[in-house]
Amino acid sequence: MCQAPIGKVLSMDGDRITVECKGKRAGLKSFVTGLAIGDYVIFSSNIAVDKIEKEEALLILGDRK
């Protein structure tokens, strides 16, 4: 089983978003509706696949702030 990376949305411009993942930034294509800056997304092949709840994302990332 493999796990898709999780990124925090830093900026949005139409169907393009910038996320931070493991301290690096990545530009992604996204058709996920209802996204806002600060949300977390699962992505694969530079495409945001789905939004994930912050609590779940932080648990998976091991960041329990």
Secondary structure, DSSP 4 states (H G I P E B T S, - for coil): -----EEEEEEEETTEEEEEETTEEEEEEE--TT--TT-EEEEETTEEEEEE-HHHHHHHHT---
